[in-house]
Amino acid sequence: MTLINVFTVEPSRQQQLVDLLIHATETAMRHVPGFISANIHRSLDGKKVVNYAQWRSVEDFEAMQKNPAAKPHMEQAAALAEFEPGLYEVVDTQFAAGPNV
Amino acid sequence: MTLINVFTVEPSRQQQLVDLLIHATETAMRHVPGFISANIHRSLDGKKVVNYAQWRSVEDFEAMQKNPAAKPHMEQAAALAEFEPGLYEVVDTQFAAGPNV
């Protein structure tokens, strides 16, 4: 299952949010049952941060949201930015038709 | 460079949008210079579709947007859904601390 969480942030606070999400993933999320991987992205315009993460199941992700180890990190993120998490499945993957020139 | 394009769609039209994006990637995007890969996702709640794609550079992505081969596909998507494309760079990748159990 793929979690795509889009954070909308003041550009002056984008780096602070990135640092917070990296720290939260390192110290809490990656130790939670069912967590597989996370990729943190910053938008080139400074206004967004996206966490693109893989979880084993929806149940594991929902259990994390109730986990006391995760809560302070989520509250800190909520104080810095608005966010809209979505749960997805990959339906198609495609690569360049030839050398990408 | 990572493109994350979040489409908001009527759940009754989610599958139609997914089919359109797969077809557009197959017939147009993957032949465009600078395209590397695309992953199409559908949200479990039916309300979103996300295209998570890699491009060689911002310039290649911008050139695609002016490419006549891409235009009809983008217009068809715009008729079905609202979308908000964002250009990103990956700043951090992390994996589970141990076996994910």
N, CA and C atoms of all chains as a GROMACS GRO file, in nm:
protein
  606
    1MET      N    1   0.085  -0.119   0.000
    1MET     CA    2   0.000   0.000   0.000
    1MET      C    3   0.089   0.125   0.000
    2THR      N    4   0.050   0.224  -0.077
    2THR     CA    5   0.130   0.346  -0.087
    2THR      C    6   0.059   0.461  -0.015
    3LEU      N    7   0.131   0.528   0.073
    3LEU     CA    8   0.082   0.652   0.135
    3LEU      C    9   0.144   0.769   0.062
    4ILE      N   10   0.060   0.861   0.016
    4ILE     CA   11   0.112   0.985  -0.043
    4ILE      C   12   0.056   1.100   0.040
    5ASN      N   13   0.145   1.165   0.115
    5ASN     CA   14   0.103   1.271   0.206
    5ASN      C   15   0.159   1.403   0.154
    6VAL      N   16   0.070   1.492   0.110
    6VAL     CA   17   0.110   1.621   0.053
    6VAL      C   18   0.095   1.728   0.161
    7PHE      N   19   0.207   1.789   0.200
    7PHE     CA   20   0.209   1.897   0.300
    7PHE      C   21   0.218   2.031   0.228
    8THR      N   22   0.133   2.125   0.268
    8THR     CA   23   0.141   2.262   0.216
    8THR      C   24   0.202   2.349   0.326
    9VAL      N   25   0.308   2.421   0.292
    9VAL     CA   26   0.389   2.487   0.395
    9VAL      C   27   0.432   2.626   0.346
   10GLU      N   28   0.458   2.716   0.441
   10GLU     CA   29   0.523   2.842   0.407
   10GLU      C   30   0.664   2.812   0.356
   11PRO      N   31   0.702   2.869   0.240
   11PRO     CA   32   0.837   2.840   0.189
   11PRO      C   33   0.949   2.863   0.291
   12SER      N   34   0.931   2.960   0.379
   12SER     CA   35   1.035   2.986   0.479
   12SER      C   36   1.047   2.872   0.580
   13ARG      N   37   0.945   2.785   0.585
   13ARG     CA   38   0.948   2.674   0.680
   13ARG      C   39   0.963   2.538   0.613
   14GLN      N   40   0.984   2.538   0.481
   14GLN     CA   41   0.992   2.410   0.410
   14GLN      C   42   1.106   2.324   0.464
   15GLN      N   43   1.225   2.385   0.482
   15GLN     CA   44   1.341   2.306   0.528
   15GLN      C   45   1.318   2.250   0.667
   16GLN      N   46   1.254   2.332   0.753
   16GLN     CA   47   1.223   2.287   0.890
   16GLN      C   48   1.131   2.164   0.887
   17LEU      N   49   1.032   2.166   0.798
   17LEU     CA   50   0.939   2.054   0.785
   17LEU      C   51   1.011   1.930   0.730
   18VAL      N   52   1.097   1.950   0.632
   18VAL     CA   53   1.175   1.838   0.577
   18VAL      C   54   1.258   1.774   0.688
   19ASP      N   55   1.326   1.856   0.767
   19ASP     CA   56   1.411   1.804   0.876
   19ASP      C   57   1.327   1.726   0.977
   20LEU      N   58   1.209   1.780   1.009
   20LEU     CA   59   1.119   1.714   1.104
   20LEU      C   60   1.074   1.577   1.052
   21LEU      N   61   1.037   1.570   0.924
   21LEU     CA   62   0.989   1.444   0.868
   21LEU      C   63   1.102   1.340   0.860
   22ILE      N   64   1.223   1.385   0.826
   22ILE     CA   65   1.337   1.292   0.822
   22ILE      C   66   1.362   1.238   0.964
   23HIS      N   67   1.361   1.328   1.062
   23HIS     CA   68   1.385   1.288   1.201
   23HIS      C   69   1.275   1.192   1.249
   24ALA      N   70   1.150   1.221   1.218
   24ALA     CA   71   1.038   1.136   1.261
   24ALA      C   72   1.048   0.997   1.198
   25THR      N   73   1.088   0.993   1.070
   25THR     CA   74   1.099   0.863   1.002
   25THR      C   75   1.211   0.781   1.065
   26GLU      N   76   1.323   0.850   1.092
   26GLU     CA   77   1.442   0.784   1.146
   26GLU      C   78   1.418   0.729   1.287
   27THR      N   79   1.356   0.812   1.371
   27THR     CA   80   1.347   0.774   1.512
   27THR      C   81   1.221   0.697   1.546
   28ALA      N   82   1.113   0.715   1.466
   28ALA     CA   83   0.988   0.649   1.502
   28ALA      C   84   0.937   0.557   1.390
   29MET      N   85   0.901   0.615   1.276
   29MET     CA   86   0.828   0.540   1.172
   29MET      C   87   0.898   0.411   1.130
   30ARG      N   88   1.030   0.417   1.109
   30ARG     CA   89   1.097   0.299   1.053
   30ARG      C   90   1.107   0.183   1.151
   31HIS      N   91   1.067   0.209   1.275
   31HIS     CA   92   1.063   0.102   1.375
   31HIS      C   93   0.922   0.047   1.395
   32VAL      N   94   0.824   0.103   1.324
   32VAL     CA   95   0.684   0.064   1.343
   32VAL      C   96   0.653  -0.059   1.256
   33PRO      N   97   0.583  -0.159   1.310
   33PRO     CA   98   0.549  -0.278   1.231
   33PRO      C   99   0.474  -0.241   1.104
   34GLY      N  100   0.515  -0.298   0.991
   34GLY     CA  101   0.446  -0.276   0.865
   34GLY      C  102   0.503  -0.164   0.780
   35PHE      N  103   0.590  -0.080   0.839
   35PHE     CA  104   0.656   0.026   0.761
   35PHE      C  105   0.757  -0.039   0.667
   36ILE      N  106   0.757   0.000   0.540
   36ILE     CA  107   0.852  -0.057   0.443
   36ILE      C  108   0.955   0.049   0.401
   37SER      N  109   0.909   0.165   0.354
   37SER     CA  110   1.004   0.268   0.310
   37SER      C  111   0.935   0.403   0.303
   38ALA      N  112   1.016   0.509   0.307
   38ALA     CA  113   0.963   0.645   0.290
   38ALA      C  114   1.059   0.726   0.205
   39ASN      N  115   1.003   0.809   0.118
   39ASN     CA  116   1.082   0.902   0.037
   39ASN      C  117   1.027   1.041   0.060
   40ILE      N  118   1.113   1.129   0.113
   40ILE     CA  119   1.071   1.266   0.141
   40ILE      C  120   1.112   1.354   0.023
   41HIS      N  121   1.018   1.435  -0.026
   41HIS     CA  122   1.044   1.523  -0.141
   41HIS      C  123   1.015   1.668  -0.102
   42ARG      N  124   1.097   1.759  -0.156
   42ARG     CA  125   1.064   1.901  -0.142
   42ARG      C  126   1.031   1.957  -0.280
   43SER      N  127   0.927   2.042  -0.287
   43SER     CA  128   0.890   2.100  -0.416
   43SER      C  129   0.988   2.210  -0.452
   44LEU      N  130   1.012   2.224  -0.582
   44LEU     CA  131   1.109   2.324  -0.628
   44LEU      C  132   1.059   2.466  -0.603
   45ASP      N  133   0.925   2.485  -0.591
   45ASP     CA  134   0.871   2.618  -0.564
   45ASP      C  135   0.866   2.650  -0.414
   46GLY      N  136   0.908   2.556  -0.329
   46GLY     CA  137   0.916   2.582  -0.185
   46GLY      C  138   0.787   2.564  -0.107
   47LYS      N  139   0.675   2.542  -0.177
   47LYS     CA  140   0.544   2.545  -0.110
   47LYS      C  141   0.491   2.410  -0.063
   48LYS      N  142   0.554   2.302  -0.104
   48LYS     CA  143   0.504   2.168  -0.070
   48LYS      C  144   0.617   2.079  -0.022
   49VAL      N  145   0.578   1.979   0.056
   49VAL     CA  146   0.666   1.867   0.089
   49VAL      C  147   0.580   1.742   0.072
   50VAL      N  148   0.635   1.638   0.011
   50VAL     CA  149   0.558   1.514  -0.006
   50VAL      C  150   0.634   1.398   0.058
   51ASN      N  151   0.561   1.321   0.139
   51ASN     CA  152   0.612   1.193   0.187
   51ASN      C  153   0.546   1.083   0.104
   52TYR      N  154   0.627   1.008   0.030
   52TYR     CA  155   0.579   0.898  -0.053
   52TYR      C  156   0.630   0.770   0.013
   53ALA      N  157   0.540   0.694   0.074
   53ALA     CA  158   0.585   0.584   0.160
   53ALA      C  159   0.511   0.455   0.129
   54GLN      N  160   0.578   0.344   0.154
   54GLN     CA  161   0.517   0.212   0.136
   54GLN      C  162   0.491   0.150   0.273
   55TRP      N  163   0.368   0.099   0.291
   55TRP     CA  164   0.330   0.025   0.411
   55TRP      C  165   0.280  -0.112   0.368
   56ARG      N  166   0.297  -0.211   0.456
   56ARG     CA  167   0.254  -0.347   0.424
   56ARG      C  168   0.103  -0.355   0.403
   57SER      N  169   0.027  -0.280   0.484
   57SER     CA  170  -0.120  -0.287   0.474
   57SER      C  171  -0.183  -0.160   0.531
   58VAL      N  172  -0.308  -0.139   0.497
   58VAL     CA  173  -0.385  -0.027   0.552
   58VAL      C  174  -0.394  -0.041   0.704
   59GLU      N  175  -0.411  -0.164   0.752
   59GLU     CA  176  -0.423  -0.188   0.896
   59GLU      C  177  -0.297  -0.144   0.970
   60ASP      N  178  -0.180  -0.174   0.913
   60ASP     CA  179  -0.054  -0.132   0.976
   60ASP      C  180  -0.045   0.020   0.983
   61PHE      N  181  -0.086   0.088   0.874
   61PHE     CA  182  -0.080   0.234   0.872
   61PHE      C  183  -0.175   0.293   0.977
   62GLU      N  184  -0.295   0.237   0.987
   62GLU     CA  185  -0.392   0.288   1.084
   62GLU      C  186  -0.346   0.262   1.228
   63ALA      N  187  -0.282   0.148   1.250
   63ALA     CA  188  -0.229   0.119   1.384
   63ALA      C  189  -0.120   0.221   1.420
   64MET      N  190  -0.037   0.259   1.322
   64MET     CA  191   0.068   0.359   1.347
   64MET      C  192   0.006   0.490   1.394
   65GLN      N  193  -0.106   0.528   1.329
   65GLN     CA  194  -0.167   0.658   1.365
   65GLN      C  195  -0.212   0.662   1.511
   66LYS      N  196  -0.235   0.545   1.571
   66LYS     CA  197  -0.274   0.540   1.713
   66LYS      C  198  -0.155   0.512   1.804
   67ASN      N  199  -0.038   0.494   1.744
   67ASN     CA  200   0.083   0.457   1.819
   67ASN      C  201   0.137   0.580   1.894
   68PRO      N  202   0.156   0.571   2.027
   68PRO     CA  203   0.206   0.687   2.103
   68PRO      C  204   0.344   0.734   2.058
   69ALA      N  205   0.425   0.644   1.998
   69ALA     CA  206   0.559   0.684   1.951
   69ALA      C  207   0.550   0.778   1.831
   70ALA      N  208   0.441   0.768   1.755
   70ALA     CA  209   0.426   0.851   1.634
   70ALA      C  210   0.359   0.984   1.661
   71LYS      N  211   0.278   0.990   1.765
   71LYS     CA  212   0.190   1.105   1.789
   71LYS      C  213   0.262   1.240   1.799
   72PRO      N  214   0.368   1.254   1.884
   72PRO     CA  215   0.432   1.386   1.894
   72PRO      C  216   0.486   1.437   1.760
   73HIS      N  217   0.536   1.344   1.676
   73HIS     CA  218   0.588   1.385   1.544
   73HIS      C  219   0.475   1.438   1.456
   74MET      N  220   0.360   1.371   1.461
   74MET     CA  221   0.248   1.415   1.378
   74MET      C  222   0.196   1.550   1.426
   75GLU      N  223   0.199   1.571   1.557
   75GLU     CA  224   0.154   1.701   1.611
   75GLU      C  225   0.250   1.814   1.570
   76GLN      N  226   0.379   1.784   1.573
   76GLN     CA  227   0.478   1.885   1.530
   76GLN      C  228   0.459   1.921   1.383
   77ALA      N  229   0.433   1.820   1.300
   77ALA     CA  230   0.411   1.846   1.156
   77ALA      C  231   0.285   1.929   1.137
   78ALA      N  232   0.181   1.898   1.214
   78ALA     CA  233   0.054   1.970   1.202
   78ALA      C  234   0.069   2.116   1.242
   79ALA      N  235   0.163   2.145   1.332
   79ALA     CA  236   0.186   2.284   1.375
   79ALA      C  237   0.258   2.364   1.267
   80LEU      N  238   0.328   2.296   1.177
   80LEU     CA  239   0.407   2.363   1.074
   80LEU      C  240   0.336   2.374   0.940
   81ALA      N  241   0.242   2.281   0.912
   81ALA     CA  242   0.190   2.269   0.776
   81ALA      C  243   0.051   2.205   0.776
   82GLU      N  244  -0.021   2.232   0.668
   82GLU     CA  245  -0.145   2.156   0.646
   82GLU      C  246  -0.108   2.032   0.566
   83PHE      N  247  -0.175   1.921   0.593
   83PHE     CA  248  -0.142   1.803   0.514
   83PHE      C  249  -0.266   1.719   0.486
   84GLU      N  250  -0.253   1.644   0.376
   84GLU     CA  251  -0.364   1.565   0.326
   84GLU      C  252  -0.311   1.427   0.286
   85PRO      N  253  -0.314   1.332   0.381
   85PRO     CA  254  -0.263   1.199   0.348
   85PRO      C  255  -0.365   1.121   0.266
   86GLY      N  256  -0.316   1.044   0.171
   86GLY     CA  257  -0.404   0.958   0.091
   86GLY      C  258  -0.345   0.819   0.080
   87LEU      N  259  -0.434   0.719   0.081
   87LEU     CA  260  -0.391   0.579   0.069
   87LEU      C  261  -0.418   0.531  -0.072
   88TYR      N  262  -0.317   0.473  -0.135
   88TYR     CA  263  -0.323   0.440  -0.278
   88TYR      C  264  -0.274   0.299  -0.305
   89GLU      N  265  -0.310   0.249  -0.425
   89GLU     CA  266  -0.238   0.134  -0.477
   89GLU      C  267  -0.185   0.168  -0.615
   90VAL      N  268  -0.068   0.112  -0.648
   90VAL     CA  269  -0.008   0.133  -0.779
   90VAL      C  270  -0.088   0.049  -0.879
   91VAL      N  271  -0.132   0.110  -0.989
   91VAL     CA  272  -0.205   0.033  -1.090
   91VAL      C  273  -0.125   0.013  -1.218
   92ASP      N  274  -0.020   0.093  -1.238
   92ASP     CA  275   0.056   0.080  -1.361
   92ASP      C  276   0.194   0.144  -1.346
   93THR      N  277   0.296   0.082  -1.403
   93THR     CA  278   0.432   0.136  -1.404
   93THR      C  279   0.485   0.128  -1.547
   94GLN      N  280   0.539   0.239  -1.597
   94GLN     CA  281   0.596   0.238  -1.732
   94GLN      C  282   0.729   0.311  -1.735
   95PHE      N  283   0.815   0.266  -1.828
   95PHE     CA  284   0.946   0.326  -1.844
   95PHE      C  285   0.960   0.386  -1.984
   96ALA      N  286   1.064   0.466  -2.003
   96ALA     CA  287   1.088   0.528  -2.132
   96ALA      C  288   1.095   0.423  -2.242
   97ALA      N  289   1.044   0.459  -2.359
   97ALA     CA  290   1.038   0.365  -2.472
   97ALA      C  291   1.177   0.329  -2.522
   98GLY      N  292   1.273   0.421  -2.512
   98GLY     CA  293   1.409   0.394  -2.557
   98GLY      C  294   1.504   0.472  -2.469
   99PRO      N  295   1.629   0.490  -2.512
   99PRO     CA  296   1.719   0.576  -2.436
   99PRO      C  297   1.654   0.715  -2.425
  100ASN      N  298   1.660   0.776  -2.307
  100ASN     CA  299   1.577   0.896  -2.287
  100ASN      C  300   1.646   1.023  -2.338
  101VAL      N  301   1.675   1.022  -2.468
  101VAL     CA  302   1.739   1.140  -2.530
  101VAL      C  303   1.650   1.196  -2.638
  102MET      N  304   1.444   1.458  -1.159
  102MET     CA  305   1.335   1.541  -1.110
  102MET      C  306   1.208   1.456  -1.100
  103THR      N  307   1.133   1.478  -0.994
  103THR     CA  308   1.010   1.400  -0.973
  103THR      C  309   0.888   1.488  -0.995
  104LEU      N  310   0.797   1.441  -1.079
  104LEU     CA  311   0.667   1.506  -1.096
  104LEU      C  312   0.565   1.430  -1.013
  105ILE      N  313   0.493   1.502  -0.926
  105ILE     CA  314   0.382   1.439  -0.853
  105ILE      C  315   0.257   1.516  -0.891
  106ASN      N  316   0.170   1.448  -0.966
  106ASN     CA  317   0.048   1.513  -1.015
  106ASN      C  318  -0.072   1.447  -0.947
  107VAL      N  319  -0.142   1.525  -0.862
  107VAL     CA  320  -0.256   1.474  -0.787
  107VAL      C  321  -0.384   1.516  -0.859
  108PHE      N  322  -0.461   1.419  -0.908
  108PHE     CA  323  -0.588   1.443  -0.976
  108PHE      C  324  -0.703   1.419  -0.877
  109THR      N  325  -0.797   1.512  -0.871
  109THR     CA  326  -0.918   1.494  -0.791
  109THR      C  327  -1.032   1.464  -0.887
  110VAL      N  328  -1.103   1.354  -0.862
  110VAL     CA  329  -1.197   1.301  -0.961
  110VAL      C  330  -1.324   1.248  -0.893
  111GLU      N  331  -1.434   1.249  -0.965
  111GLU     CA  332  -1.554   1.180  -0.918
  111GLU      C  333  -1.524   1.031  -0.910
  112PRO      N  334  -1.555   0.966  -0.795
  112PRO     CA  335  -1.524   0.822  -0.785
  112PRO      C  336  -1.580   0.740  -0.902
  113SER      N  337  -1.693   0.779  -0.957
  113SER     CA  338  -1.750   0.704  -1.069
  113SER      C  339  -1.664   0.715  -1.195
  114ARG      N  340  -1.574   0.814  -1.198
  114ARG     CA  341  -1.488   0.832  -1.315
  114ARG      C  342  -1.342   0.800  -1.288
  115GLN      N  343  -1.312   0.747  -1.170
  115GLN     CA  344  -1.172   0.719  -1.136
  115GLN      C  345  -1.110   0.620  -1.234
  116GLN      N  346  -1.181   0.511  -1.264
  116GLN     CA  347  -1.125   0.409  -1.353
  116GLN      C  348  -1.100   0.464  -1.494
  117GLN      N  349  -1.194   0.548  -1.539
  117GLN     CA  350  -1.180   0.610  -1.672
  117GLN      C  351  -1.054   0.698  -1.678
  118LEU      N  352  -1.030   0.773  -1.570
  118LEU     CA  353  -0.910   0.857  -1.564
  118LEU      C  354  -0.783   0.772  -1.560
  119VAL      N  355  -0.785   0.664  -1.481
  119VAL     CA  356  -0.670   0.573  -1.475
  119VAL      C  357  -0.640   0.519  -1.615
  120ASP      N  358  -0.744   0.473  -1.686
  120ASP     CA  359  -0.725   0.418  -1.821
  120ASP      C  360  -0.667   0.523  -1.915
  121LEU      N  361  -0.718   0.646  -1.905
  121LEU     CA  362  -0.670   0.755  -1.990
  121LEU      C  363  -0.522   0.784  -1.964
  122LEU      N  364  -0.482   0.787  -1.836
  122LEU     CA  365  -0.343   0.818  -1.804
  122LEU      C  366  -0.249   0.706  -1.849
  123ILE      N  367  -0.292   0.581  -1.834
  123ILE     CA  368  -0.211   0.468  -1.880
  123ILE      C  369  -0.194   0.477  -2.031
  124HIS      N  370  -0.302   0.504  -2.102
  124HIS     CA  371  -0.298   0.514  -2.248
  124HIS      C  372  -0.208   0.631  -2.292
  125ALA      N  373  -0.220   0.745  -2.225
  125ALA     CA  374  -0.140   0.863  -2.260
  125ALA      C  375   0.009   0.836  -2.238
  126THR      N  376   0.041   0.766  -2.128
  126THR     CA  377   0.181   0.735  -2.098
  126THR      C  378   0.238   0.641  -2.204
  127GLU      N  379   0.157   0.540  -2.238
  127GLU     CA  380   0.200   0.437  -2.334
  127GLU      C  381   0.220   0.494  -2.474
  128THR      N  382   0.126   0.576  -2.518
  128THR     CA  383   0.128   0.619  -2.658
  128THR      C  384   0.206   0.750  -2.679
  129ALA      N  385   0.215   0.833  -2.574
  129ALA     CA  386   0.280   0.963  -2.595
  129ALA      C  387   0.399   0.984  -2.501
  130MET      N  388   0.372   0.990  -2.370
  130MET     CA  389   0.476   1.035  -2.275
  130MET      C  390   0.605   0.954  -2.283
  131ARG      N  391   0.595   0.822  -2.292
  131ARG     CA  392   0.717   0.741  -2.284
  131ARG      C  393   0.806   0.754  -2.407
  132HIS      N  394   0.755   0.823  -2.509
  132HIS     CA  395   0.835   0.849  -2.628
  132HIS      C  396   0.895   0.991  -2.627
  133VAL      N  397   0.863   1.068  -2.524
  133VAL     CA  398   0.908   1.208  -2.518
  133VAL      C  399   1.050   1.214  -2.459
  134PRO      N  400   1.138   1.296  -2.519
  134PRO     CA  401   1.275   1.307  -2.466
  134PRO      C  402   1.274   1.350  -2.319
  135GLY      N  403   1.353   1.280  -2.237
  135GLY     CA  404   1.366   1.318  -2.096
  135GLY      C  405   1.274   1.243  -2.003
  136PHE      N  406   1.173   1.174  -2.057
  136PHE     CA  407   1.084   1.093  -1.972
  136PHE      C  408   1.162   0.972  -1.923
  137ILE      N  409   1.153   0.942  -1.793
  137ILE     CA  410   1.223   0.825  -1.739
  137ILE      C  411   1.123   0.716  -1.698
  138SER      N  412   1.024   0.750  -1.614
  138SER     CA  413   0.927   0.649  -1.570
  138SER      C  414   0.803   0.717  -1.513
  139ALA      N  415   0.693   0.641  -1.510
  139ALA     CA  416   0.569   0.691  -1.449
  139ALA      C  417   0.504   0.577  -1.372
  140ASN      N  418   0.447   0.611  -1.256
  140ASN     CA  419   0.371   0.517  -1.175
  140ASN      C  420   0.233   0.578  -1.151
  141ILE      N  421   0.130   0.509  -1.199
  141ILE     CA  422  -0.007   0.558  -1.182
  141ILE      C  423  -0.068   0.491  -1.059
  142HIS      N  424  -0.126   0.572  -0.971
  142HIS     CA  425  -0.187   0.521  -0.848
  142HIS      C  426  -0.334   0.559  -0.841
  143ARG      N  427  -0.417   0.468  -0.786
  143ARG     CA  428  -0.555   0.507  -0.757
  143ARG      C  429  -0.574   0.505  -0.606
  144SER      N  430  -0.647   0.606  -0.554
  144SER     CA  431  -0.670   0.611  -0.410
  144SER      C  432  -0.776   0.509  -0.372
  145LEU      N  433  -0.762   0.454  -0.252
  145LEU     CA  434  -0.855   0.350  -0.207
  145LEU      C  435  -0.994   0.407  -0.185
  146ASP      N  436  -1.005   0.540  -0.159
  146ASP     CA  437  -1.137   0.601  -0.139
  146ASP      C  438  -1.203   0.643  -0.271
  147GLY      N  439  -1.136   0.623  -0.384
  147GLY     CA  440  -1.195   0.650  -0.516
  147GLY      C  441  -1.186   0.794  -0.563
  148LYS      N  442  -1.138   0.886  -0.478
  148LYS     CA  443  -1.146   1.030  -0.509
  148LYS      C  444  -1.022   1.091  -0.574
  149LYS      N  445  -0.912   1.015  -0.577
  149LYS     CA  446  -0.788   1.071  -0.629
  149LYS      C  447  -0.720   0.971  -0.723
  150VAL      N  448  -0.639   1.026  -0.811
  150VAL     CA  449  -0.545   0.948  -0.890
  150VAL      C  450  -0.414   1.025  -0.885
  151VAL      N  451  -0.302   0.956  -0.867
  151VAL     CA  452  -0.174   1.024  -0.864
  151VAL      C  453  -0.081   0.965  -0.970
  152ASN      N  454  -0.020   1.053  -1.047
  152ASN     CA  455   0.089   1.014  -1.135
  152ASN      C  456   0.220   1.057  -1.069
  153TYR      N  457   0.304   0.959  -1.039
  153TYR     CA  458   0.434   0.984  -0.975
  153TYR      C  459   0.538   0.948  -1.080
  154ALA      N  460   0.603   1.048  -1.135
  154ALA     CA  461   0.687   1.024  -1.252
  154ALA      C  462   0.825   1.086  -1.238
  155GLN      N  463   0.923   1.026  -1.306
  155GLN     CA  464   1.059   1.079  -1.306
  155GLN      C  465   1.089   1.138  -1.444
  156TRP      N  466   1.144   1.258  -1.445
  156TRP     CA  467   1.190   1.324  -1.567
  156TRP      C  468   1.336   1.360  -1.549
  157ARG      N  469   1.410   1.364  -1.661
  157ARG     CA  470   1.553   1.395  -1.654
  157ARG      C  471   1.578   1.536  -1.601
  158SER      N  472   1.491   1.631  -1.641
  158SER     CA  473   1.512   1.770  -1.599
  158SER      C  474   1.380   1.848  -1.607
  159VAL      N  475   1.377   1.960  -1.539
  159VAL     CA  476   1.261   2.050  -1.545
  159VAL      C  477   1.240   2.096  -1.690
  160GLU      N  478   1.349   2.123  -1.761
  160GLU     CA  479   1.340   2.169  -1.900
  160GLU      C  480   1.270   2.065  -1.988
  161ASP      N  481   1.303   1.937  -1.969
  161ASP     CA  482   1.238   1.831  -2.048
  161ASP      C  483   1.089   1.827  -2.019
  162PHE      N  484   1.052   1.841  -1.890
  162PHE     CA  485   0.910   1.837  -1.854
  162PHE      C  486   0.836   1.956  -1.916
  163GLU      N  487   0.897   2.073  -1.910
  163GLU     CA  488   0.832   2.193  -1.967
  163GLU      C  489   0.820   2.183  -2.119
  164ALA      N  490   0.920   2.123  -2.183
  164ALA     CA  491   0.914   2.104  -2.329
  164ALA      C  492   0.799   2.009  -2.364
  165MET      N  493   0.778   1.905  -2.282
  165MET     CA  494   0.667   1.812  -2.305
  165MET      C  495   0.533   1.886  -2.302
  166GLN      N  496   0.520   1.978  -2.206
  166GLN     CA  497   0.391   2.048  -2.192
  166GLN      C  498   0.355   2.129  -2.318
  167LYS      N  499   0.458   2.164  -2.396
  167LYS     CA  500   0.432   2.238  -2.522
  167LYS      C  501   0.431   2.144  -2.643
  168ASN      N  502   0.453   2.014  -2.618
  168ASN     CA  503   0.463   1.915  -2.726
  168ASN      C  504   0.322   1.882  -2.780
  169PRO      N  505   0.298   1.896  -2.912
  169PRO     CA  506   0.164   1.869  -2.966
  169PRO      C  507   0.118   1.725  -2.944
  170ALA      N  508   0.212   1.630  -2.929
  170ALA     CA  509   0.175   1.490  -2.906
  170ALA      C  510   0.112   1.471  -2.768
  171ALA      N  511   0.148   1.557  -2.673
  171ALA     CA  512   0.097   1.542  -2.536
  171ALA      C  513  -0.033   1.617  -2.513
  172LYS      N  514  -0.056   1.721  -2.591
  172LYS     CA  515  -0.166   1.814  -2.565
  172LYS      C  516  -0.306   1.749  -2.558
  173PRO      N  517  -0.347   1.667  -2.658
  173PRO     CA  518  -0.481   1.610  -2.650
  173PRO      C  519  -0.503   1.525  -2.525
  174HIS      N  520  -0.399   1.454  -2.479
  174HIS     CA  521  -0.411   1.373  -2.358
  174HIS      C  522  -0.433   1.461  -2.235
  175MET      N  523  -0.360   1.573  -2.229
  175MET     CA  524  -0.375   1.662  -2.115
  175MET      C  525  -0.514   1.727  -2.114
  176GLU      N  526  -0.564   1.757  -2.233
  176GLU     CA  527  -0.700   1.815  -2.242
  176GLU      C  528  -0.806   1.715  -2.198
  177GLN      N  529  -0.788   1.590  -2.239
  177GLN     CA  530  -0.884   1.486  -2.197
  177GLN      C  531  -0.883   1.468  -2.045
  178ALA      N  532  -0.765   1.469  -1.986
  178ALA     CA  533  -0.755   1.456  -1.840
  178ALA      C  534  -0.821   1.575  -1.771
  179ALA      N  535  -0.800   1.695  -1.828
  179ALA     CA  536  -0.858   1.816  -1.769
  179ALA      C  537  -1.010   1.815  -1.775
  180ALA      N  538  -1.066   1.746  -1.874
  180ALA     CA  539  -1.212   1.737  -1.886
  180ALA      C  540  -1.271   1.642  -1.780
  181LEU      N  541  -1.188   1.552  -1.728
  181LEU     CA  542  -1.236   1.449  -1.633
  181LEU      C  543  -1.209   1.485  -1.488
  182ALA      N  544  -1.107   1.567  -1.464
  182ALA     CA  545  -1.059   1.584  -1.326
  182ALA      C  546  -0.988   1.717  -1.310
  183GLU      N  547  -0.981   1.763  -1.184
  183GLU     CA  548  -0.893   1.875  -1.153
  183GLU      C  549  -0.758   1.818  -1.116
  184PHE      N  550  -0.651   1.888  -1.155
  184PHE     CA  551  -0.521   1.834  -1.116
  184PHE      C  552  -0.424   1.945  -1.081
  185GLU      N  553  -0.327   1.906  -0.999
  185GLU     CA  554  -0.230   2.001  -0.946
  185GLU      C  555  -0.091   1.938  -0.955
  186PRO      N  556  -0.021   1.961  -1.067
  186PRO     CA  557   0.112   1.902  -1.081
  186PRO      C  558   0.215   1.978  -1.000
  187GLY      N  559   0.308   1.906  -0.940
  187GLY     CA  560   0.416   1.971  -0.865
  187GLY      C  561   0.549   1.909  -0.903
  188LEU      N  562   0.652   1.993  -0.908
  188LEU     CA  563   0.788   1.946  -0.940
  188LEU      C  564   0.869   1.938  -0.812
  189TYR      N  565   0.934   1.823  -0.791
  189TYR     CA  566   0.999   1.793  -0.664
  189TYR      C  567   1.139   1.738  -0.686
  190GLU      N  568   1.217   1.742  -0.576
  190GLU     CA  569   1.337   1.658  -0.572
  190GLU      C  570   1.332   1.574  -0.446
  191VAL      N  571   1.384   1.451  -0.457
  191VAL     CA  572   1.390   1.361  -0.342
  191VAL      C  573   1.500   1.412  -0.250
  192VAL      N  574   1.470   1.429  -0.120
  192VAL     CA  575   1.574   1.475  -0.027
  192VAL      C  576   1.618   1.365   0.069
  193ASP      N  577   1.536   1.260   0.084
  193ASP     CA  578   1.572   1.154   0.179
  193ASP      C  579   1.496   1.027   0.147
  194THR      N  580   1.562   0.912   0.162
  194THR     CA  581   1.499   0.781   0.145
  194THR      C  582   1.536   0.694   0.264
  195GLN      N  583   1.436   0.631   0.326
  195GLN     CA  584   1.465   0.544   0.440
  195GLN      C  585   1.386   0.415   0.428
  196PHE      N  586   1.443   0.309   0.486
  196PHE     CA  587   1.380   0.178   0.485
  196PHE      C  588   1.354   0.132   0.628
  197ALA      N  589   1.272   0.027   0.640
  197ALA     CA  590   1.240  -0.027   0.772
  197ALA      C  591   1.368  -0.062   0.847
  198ALA      N  592   1.363  -0.041   0.980
  198ALA     CA  593   1.481  -0.064   1.064
  198ALA      C  594   1.518  -0.212   1.070
  199GLY      N  595   1.419  -0.300   1.061
  199GLY     CA  596   1.446  -0.444   1.065
  199GLY      C  597   1.342  -0.514   0.979
  200PRO      N  598   1.325  -0.646   0.996
  200PRO     CA  599   1.217  -0.714   0.925
  200PRO      C  600   1.085  -0.646   0.961
  201ASN      N  601   0.999  -0.621   0.863
  201ASN     CA  602   0.883  -0.534   0.892
  201ASN      C  603   0.767  -0.612   0.954
  202VAL      N  604   0.794  -0.671   1.071
  202VAL     CA  605   0.691  -0.747   1.142
  202VAL      C  606   0.665  -0.685   1.278
   0.00000   0.00000   0.00000
